[in-house]
Amino acid sequence: SKFGFWIRKFSSSIQTRIANISSILQETIVGVEVVKSFGAESREIERFREENARTLQLSIKRTRFIAALTPSMEILTLIGLAGILWYGGREVIRGTLSTGELVTFLGYIALAVNPLTYISQTFAVYQQAMASAERVFELMDTEPEIIESPQAVEMPHLKGSVQLKNVYFGYDGESVLENIDLEVKPGKRLALVGPSGVGKTSLVSLITRFYDPTSGFITVDGYDIRKVKLASLRKHISIVSQETILFNGSIRNNIAYGKIEASDAEIIKAAKQANAHNFIIGQRDGYDTQVGERGVKLSGGERQRIAIARAIIRDPRILILDEATSSLDTESEILVQQALERLMQGRTTFVIAHRLSTIQGADIIVVLNEKKIEEIGSHKELLAKDGLYARLYRKQFKLEKD
């Protein structure tokens, strides 16, 4: 029937829209650090809202058809009942059917409707809906970990100096960092090294204010970052991490994520600086090539170079590189490392690396161990101290040589 055709058509479209909503939600949650660091929260909210609005319009159209179907079925039922009464009444008048038989027959028809079963099914659906609503409201009522002060000020253009003073930090009551004192001058490179799980990523997450320290304070150009607007802080910071997050869309849009109003010329310039332009123009659709969900259609090295181009176009004063060259083949690593060298020029950079050969040129190397700073100095100074850094370096050098 036409009713069935249109309801199936709208239902199919709605399911497709719901899948799109789920995809947007998943991407945003997985890439929450990228979204926050680029100050793109409002953009993602608008994208989510638009997709929901399209789904709502389809749902309203489907509901109109269902609403029209229900009274139509009731009218048909009444017509059928009227027919039974007319036919049964005629047979009673003729004497071929008794009044009791007609009443009994009508009673059986009423029982066939089975209203109690319908009510029980409706009640079960209602309970499921209430359980779902409770979980949704629980999520909506969750207090954000980072709250912007009502008195927060706009951070001006930065030079890029960063200072951590007597910083302590922990998760769920468990200490992660203790008594961290660091100062990085504008344009300098600081490398964070140490065994896994000592808090390297946690430390740089404090600078972007994804978390607040338990005690102590962090300043950028002398501003306490708890007293400035989050967006004005994060617009000066870019992150390139080991797990590259790209969003379902074109290469062009992913590069422009760092600067939404960027021109084509700026996008191409950033791609060239990131050693990405040649592989992009080699694609059938060039800069309009679709990367797929989380960039699945690109290789690891290609995704990483797109992420570097995204950071370049933003022109940050502070750069965070979290294992940015790990898990890449030799050729890709060379291209990515060259791009990173261009990106780091003149910017305050925090580098997290397990491969110590990649951070020998850092101005400052900080060795974290057991929640604290164990050593600090240049590559040569730390080798001369013959401490933890020297042991880690000799161990890695031996493994690479073997």
C-alpha positions as CSV (number, residue, x, y, z in Angstrom):
1,S,0.0,0.0,0.0
2,K,1.0,3.6,-0.4
3,F,1.0,4.0,3.4
4,G,3.4,1.2,3.8
5,F,5.6,2.4,1.0
6,W,6.0,5.9,2.4
7,I,6.5,4.7,6.0
8,R,9.2,2.3,4.9
9,K,10.9,5.0,2.9
10,F,10.9,7.6,5.7
11,S,12.0,4.9,8.2
12,S,15.0,4.0,6.0
13,S,16.0,7.6,5.6
14,I,15.7,8.2,9.4
15,Q,17.9,5.2,10.1
16,T,20.5,6.6,7.7
17,R,20.3,10.0,9.5
18,I,20.6,8.3,12.9
19,A,23.8,6.5,11.6
20,N,25.2,9.9,10.6
21,I,24.4,11.3,14.0
22,S,26.1,8.4,15.7
23,S,29.2,8.8,13.4
24,I,29.4,12.6,14.2
25,L,29.0,11.8,17.9
26,Q,31.7,9.1,17.9
27,E,34.1,11.2,16.0
28,T,33.7,14.2,18.3
29,I,34.1,12.1,21.4
30,V,37.1,10.2,20.1
31,G,38.6,13.5,18.9
32,V,37.6,15.5,21.9
33,E,41.2,16.8,22.5
34,V,41.5,18.0,18.9
35,V,38.1,19.7,19.1
36,K,39.0,21.4,22.3
37,S,42.5,22.4,21.3
38,F,41.2,24.0,18.1
39,G,38.3,25.7,20.0
40,A,35.8,24.0,17.7
41,E,33.2,23.1,20.3
42,S,30.5,25.4,18.8
43,R,31.2,24.2,15.3
44,E,30.8,20.6,16.3
45,I,27.6,21.4,18.3
46,E,26.2,23.1,15.2
47,R,27.1,20.2,12.9
48,F,25.3,17.8,15.4
49,R,22.3,20.1,15.7
50,E,21.9,20.4,11.9
51,E,21.9,16.6,11.5
52,N,19.4,16.2,14.3
53,A,17.1,18.8,12.6
54,R,17.1,16.9,9.4
55,T,16.2,13.7,11.3
56,L,13.5,15.5,13.1
57,Q,11.9,16.7,9.9
58,L,11.8,13.1,8.5
59,S,10.4,11.8,11.8
60,I,7.6,14.4,11.7
61,K,6.7,13.4,8.1
62,R,6.7,9.7,9.1
63,T,4.5,10.5,12.1
64,R,2.0,12.3,9.9
65,F,1.6,9.1,7.9
66,I,1.3,6.9,11.0
67,A,-1.2,9.4,12.5
68,A,-3.3,9.2,9.3
69,L,-3.0,5.4,9.2
70,T,-4.4,4.8,12.7
71,P,-7.8,6.6,12.2
72,S,-8.1,4.9,8.8
73,M,-7.7,1.5,10.4
74,E,-10.3,2.4,13.0
75,I,-12.7,3.5,10.3
76,L,-12.2,0.2,8.5
77,T,-12.8,-1.6,11.8
78,L,-16.0,0.3,12.4
79,I,-17.2,-0.4,8.8
80,G,-16.5,-4.1,9.4
81,L,-18.4,-4.1,12.6
82,A,-21.3,-2.3,11.0
83,G,-21.3,-4.9,8.3
84,I,-21.4,-7.7,10.8
85,L,-24.3,-6.0,12.7
86,W,-26.2,-5.5,9.4
87,Y,-25.7,-9.0,8.2
88,G,-26.2,-10.5,11.7
89,G,-29.3,-8.4,12.3
90,R,-30.8,-9.5,8.9
91,E,-30.1,-13.2,9.8
92,V,-31.8,-12.7,13.2
93,I,-34.9,-11.2,11.5
94,R,-35.0,-14.2,9.1
95,G,-34.7,-16.6,12.0
96,T,-31.5,-18.3,10.8
97,L,-29.5,-16.8,13.7
98,S,-30.5,-16.3,17.3
99,T,-29.9,-13.0,19.2
100,G,-27.7,-14.9,21.7
101,E,-25.5,-16.2,18.9
102,L,-25.1,-12.8,17.5
103,V,-24.2,-11.3,20.8
104,T,-21.8,-14.1,21.5
105,F,-20.1,-13.6,18.2
106,L,-19.7,-9.9,18.8
107,G,-18.2,-10.7,22.2
108,Y,-15.6,-13.0,20.7
109,I,-14.6,-10.2,18.3
110,A,-14.2,-7.8,21.2
111,L,-12.0,-10.4,22.9
112,A,-9.8,-10.7,19.8
113,V,-8.8,-7.1,20.2
114,N,-7.0,-8.1,23.4
115,P,-6.6,-4.7,25.0
116,L,-4.8,-6.0,28.1
117,T,-1.9,-7.3,26.0
118,Y,-1.7,-4.0,24.2
119,I,-1.5,-2.2,27.5
120,S,1.2,-4.5,28.9
121,Q,3.3,-4.0,25.7
122,T,2.9,-0.2,26.0
123,F,3.9,-0.3,29.7
124,A,7.0,-2.3,28.8
125,V,8.0,0.2,26.1
126,Y,7.3,3.0,28.6
127,Q,9.6,1.5,31.2
128,Q,12.4,1.0,28.6
129,A,12.0,4.7,27.6
130,M,12.2,5.8,31.2
131,A,15.3,3.8,31.8
132,S,16.9,5.3,28.7
133,A,15.8,8.8,29.8
134,E,17.4,8.4,33.2
135,R,20.8,7.5,31.6
136,V,20.5,10.5,29.3
137,F,19.6,12.9,32.2
138,E,22.5,11.4,34.2
139,L,24.9,12.3,31.4
140,M,23.4,15.8,31.0
141,D,23.7,16.4,34.8
142,T,27.4,15.6,34.9
143,E,29.4,18.6,36.0
144,P,32.3,19.5,33.6
145,E,35.8,19.0,35.1
146,I,37.1,22.3,33.8
147,I,35.0,25.4,34.5
148,E,35.8,28.7,33.1
149,S,35.8,31.5,35.6
150,P,33.2,34.2,35.1
151,Q,36.0,36.7,35.6
152,A,38.2,35.0,32.9
153,V,40.0,37.5,30.6
154,E,40.9,37.3,27.0
155,M,44.5,36.2,26.4
156,P,46.4,38.5,24.0
157,H,48.8,37.5,21.3
158,L,51.4,35.2,22.9
159,K,55.2,35.1,22.8
160,G,55.0,31.5,24.1
161,S,56.8,31.3,27.5
162,V,55.4,28.6,29.8
163,Q,56.0,28.1,33.5
164,L,54.9,25.3,35.8
165,K,55.4,26.1,39.5
166,N,55.2,23.5,42.2
167,V,52.6,21.5,40.2
168,Y,50.9,18.4,41.7
169,F,48.4,16.4,39.7
170,G,46.4,13.1,40.1
171,Y,43.4,11.1,38.9
172,D,40.7,9.9,41.3
173,G,42.9,10.5,44.3
174,E,46.0,8.7,42.9
175,S,49.0,11.0,42.5
176,V,50.5,11.2,38.9
177,L,52.8,14.2,39.1
178,E,54.5,15.8,42.1
179,N,56.4,19.0,42.7
180,I,56.9,19.9,39.0
181,D,58.9,23.1,38.4
182,L,59.6,24.0,34.8
183,E,60.2,27.2,32.8
184,V,60.4,27.2,29.0
185,K,61.4,30.4,27.1
186,P,59.6,31.4,23.9
187,G,60.7,29.5,20.9
188,K,62.6,26.8,22.9
189,R,62.1,23.0,22.6
190,L,61.5,20.9,25.7
191,A,61.5,17.1,25.4
192,L,59.8,14.9,28.0
193,V,61.3,11.4,28.4
194,G,61.1,8.6,30.9
195,P,59.5,5.2,31.4
196,S,55.9,4.6,30.3
197,G,53.2,5.8,32.6
198,V,55.3,8.4,34.4
199,G,52.9,11.3,33.5
200,K,54.4,12.8,30.3
201,T,51.1,13.1,28.5
202,S,49.4,14.2,31.7
203,L,51.9,17.1,32.1
204,V,51.2,18.5,28.6
205,S,47.5,18.0,29.1
206,L,47.7,20.5,32.0
207,I,49.2,23.1,29.7
208,T,46.2,22.9,27.3
209,R,44.0,22.9,30.5
210,F,42.3,19.6,29.6
211,Y,42.8,19.1,33.4
212,D,43.7,21.4,36.3
213,P,46.5,20.7,38.7
214,T,45.7,19.5,42.1
215,S,47.9,22.2,43.5
216,G,50.4,24.7,42.1
217,F,49.9,26.8,39.0
218,I,50.7,27.1,35.3
219,T,51.3,30.4,33.5
220,V,51.6,31.3,29.9
221,D,53.4,34.6,29.2
222,G,52.8,35.3,32.9
223,Y,49.0,34.7,32.8
224,D,47.6,32.1,35.1
225,I,45.8,29.8,32.7
226,R,42.9,29.3,35.1
227,K,42.1,33.0,34.9
228,V,42.0,33.3,31.1
229,K,39.3,32.2,28.7
230,L,39.8,28.6,27.5
231,A,39.2,29.5,23.8
232,S,41.8,32.3,23.9
233,L,44.3,30.0,25.5
234,R,43.8,27.0,23.2
235,K,43.8,29.0,20.0
236,H,47.5,29.5,20.5
237,I,48.2,25.8,21.0
238,S,48.3,23.0,18.4
239,I,48.7,19.3,19.1
240,V,50.1,16.5,16.9
241,S,49.8,13.2,18.6
242,Q,50.6,9.5,17.9
243,E,46.9,8.7,17.3
244,T,46.0,11.1,14.5
245,I,42.4,12.1,14.5
246,L,40.9,13.1,11.1
247,F,37.2,13.7,10.5
248,N,35.0,12.2,7.9
249,G,35.2,14.7,5.0
250,S,37.6,16.0,2.5
251,I,41.4,16.6,2.9
252,R,40.7,20.3,2.3
253,N,38.2,20.5,5.2
254,N,40.5,18.5,7.6
255,I,43.5,20.9,6.9
256,A,41.2,23.9,7.3
257,Y,39.9,22.6,10.6
258,G,42.8,24.6,12.1
259,K,41.6,27.8,10.5
260,I,38.0,27.5,9.2
261,E,38.2,30.7,7.1
262,A,41.5,29.6,5.4
263,S,41.8,30.3,1.6
264,D,42.8,27.6,-0.9
265,A,46.2,29.2,-1.2
266,E,46.8,28.9,2.6
267,I,45.6,25.3,2.6
268,I,48.0,24.4,-0.2
269,K,50.9,26.3,1.4
270,A,50.4,24.4,4.7
271,A,50.2,21.1,2.9
272,K,53.5,21.8,1.1
273,Q,55.2,22.7,4.4
274,A,53.9,19.4,5.8
275,N,55.2,17.4,2.9
276,A,51.6,16.5,2.0
277,H,50.9,18.4,-1.2
278,N,52.5,15.8,-3.6
279,F,50.5,12.8,-2.3
280,I,47.3,14.9,-2.2
281,I,47.5,16.0,-5.8
282,G,48.2,12.4,-6.7
283,Q,44.7,11.4,-5.5
284,R,42.0,11.3,-8.0
285,D,40.0,14.1,-6.3
286,G,43.0,16.0,-5.0
287,Y,42.2,18.2,-2.0
288,D,38.5,17.1,-2.3
289,T,39.5,13.4,-1.6
290,Q,37.3,12.0,1.1
291,V,39.4,10.6,4.0
292,G,36.7,8.3,5.5
293,E,35.9,7.9,9.1
294,R,38.9,8.8,11.3
295,G,41.0,9.0,8.0
296,V,40.8,5.3,7.3
297,K,41.3,5.8,3.6
298,L,44.8,7.2,4.1
299,S,48.0,5.6,5.4
300,G,49.5,6.4,8.8
301,G,52.1,8.7,7.3
302,E,49.6,10.5,5.2
303,R,47.2,11.1,8.1
304,Q,50.1,12.4,10.2
305,R,51.1,14.9,7.5
306,I,47.5,16.1,7.2
307,A,47.5,16.6,11.0
308,I,50.8,18.6,10.7
309,A,49.3,20.8,7.9
310,R,46.3,21.4,10.1
311,A,48.6,22.6,12.9
312,I,50.7,24.7,10.5
313,I,47.7,26.6,9.1
314,R,46.7,27.5,12.7
315,D,50.1,29.2,13.3
316,P,50.3,28.4,17.0
317,R,52.8,29.9,19.4
318,I,52.9,26.7,21.5
319,L,53.2,23.2,20.0
320,I,52.8,19.8,21.6
321,L,54.1,16.7,19.8
322,D,53.1,13.5,21.5
323,E,54.9,10.6,19.9
324,A,54.2,12.2,16.6
325,T,56.6,10.0,14.6
326,S,56.0,6.6,16.3
327,S,54.5,3.6,14.4
328,L,55.6,5.0,11.0
329,D,57.7,3.3,8.3
330,T,61.2,4.8,7.6
331,E,60.2,6.7,4.5
332,S,57.1,8.2,6.2
333,E,59.0,9.0,9.3
334,I,61.6,11.0,7.3
335,L,58.9,13.1,5.6
336,V,57.0,13.6,8.9
337,Q,60.2,14.6,10.7
338,Q,61.1,17.1,8.0
339,A,57.6,18.6,8.3
340,L,57.8,18.8,12.1
341,E,61.1,20.6,11.9
342,R,59.5,23.3,9.8
343,L,56.5,23.4,12.2
344,M,58.7,23.8,15.3
345,Q,60.7,26.7,13.9
346,G,60.2,29.8,16.2
347,R,57.6,28.0,18.4
348,T,57.7,26.9,22.0
349,T,57.5,23.1,21.6
350,F,56.9,20.3,24.0
351,V,58.0,16.9,22.6
352,I,57.1,13.5,24.1
353,A,59.3,10.8,22.7
354,H,60.4,7.3,23.6
355,R,63.0,7.2,20.8
356,L,65.7,9.4,22.3
357,S,67.5,9.8,19.0
358,T,64.6,12.1,17.8
359,I,65.1,14.7,20.7
360,Q,68.8,15.1,20.9
361,G,68.5,18.7,19.5
362,A,66.1,19.8,22.2
363,D,67.1,22.9,24.2
364,I,65.9,21.2,27.4
365,I,65.4,17.5,28.1
366,V,63.3,16.6,31.2
367,V,63.5,13.1,32.5
368,L,60.4,12.1,34.5
369,N,60.5,9.1,36.9
370,E,58.3,8.0,39.7
371,K,56.0,11.1,39.4
372,K,58.9,13.6,39.7
373,I,61.6,15.3,37.6
374,E,64.7,13.2,38.0
375,E,67.0,15.0,35.6
376,I,67.0,18.1,33.5
377,G,69.5,19.4,31.0
378,S,70.7,19.1,27.4
379,H,71.5,15.9,25.7
380,K,75.3,16.3,26.3
381,E,74.8,17.3,29.9
382,L,72.5,14.4,30.7
383,L,74.9,11.9,29.1
384,A,77.7,13.4,31.3
385,K,75.7,12.9,34.4
386,D,75.4,9.2,33.6
387,G,72.0,8.9,35.2
388,L,68.6,7.5,34.1
389,Y,68.8,9.3,30.7
390,A,72.2,8.0,29.9
391,R,71.1,4.5,30.8
392,L,68.0,4.7,28.6
393,Y,70.0,6.2,25.7
394,R,72.7,3.5,25.9
395,K,70.0,0.8,26.0
396,Q,68.1,2.2,23.0
397,F,71.4,2.8,21.1
398,K,72.4,-0.9,21.6
399,L,68.9,-2.2,20.5
400,E,69.0,0.0,17.4
401,K,72.5,-1.1,16.6
402,D,71.6,-4.8,17.0
